[in-house]
Amino acid sequence: MHVLKFANGQVRIDHQGGLEESGIRKVICTIMEGGPRAFDKCYRRIRLKV
């Protein structure tokens, strides 16, 4: 998973790692619409399909 950041006219990788890493989940939840609740719902759905 990559979390991107736009600064000075360029897109750069801000954070990278797997969804099992708490740091990545925390960053994603801060920018994801719906926050942690939406992330948990989506994450459970993804895990069930794999």
C-alpha positions, 0 to 999 in steps of 0.5 A: 500500500502506498500513501501519496503526498502532493507537494511543490507540484510533485507527487511523492510516496509519503508512507508505504507498507502493508495494511497489517501495519498499524502505522499505515492503517492510521495514516489511511484513516486520517485521509479516508472519508469515513475514518477508522469505521469505514476502513474497518468495514472495507478491510473486513470485506477485502479479507473475506474475498482473499 
